[in-house]
Amino acid sequence: MERKAMSSTELFNEIVGTYRKHGWQLRRVLLRPETNSELGPDLSSGALPLTGVAIESGPVDGLWFSRSSHEEREAWELRLLAENPFALFETFEKDETEEQREEMRRELEARLRLYVNKE
């Protein structure tokens, strides 16, 4: 029996719900222009849980989550917006600057783009 593919909205809500259940907070959303167009009505209507979340244009669709980690670190995870789960993870020390953190997040976005382009 063939399973029906989820819409981007259903997939988005399912991923966010799973992460929230485990204590993660959605912080940023990366969307390709075509996905942004597909989600447009749901983005503007409030049908997606995006309060206080930055939406950025990108070459891949991904969701950035964060939560506190052990030893006063902060964990960030970049989850591909796709039915097949794939995510990249990094922890940041308390004393790292926002510039250092942003540089690492951009590196993870580049790695995600490489992963998607290999498929």
Secondary structure, DSSP 8 states (H G I E B T S, - for coil): -------HHHHHHHHHHHHHHTT-EEEEEEE-HHHHHHHHHHHHHT-S--TT-EEEE-SS-EEEEEEE-GGG-EEEEEEESSSS--EEEEEE-TT--HHHHHHHHHHHHHHHHHHHHH-
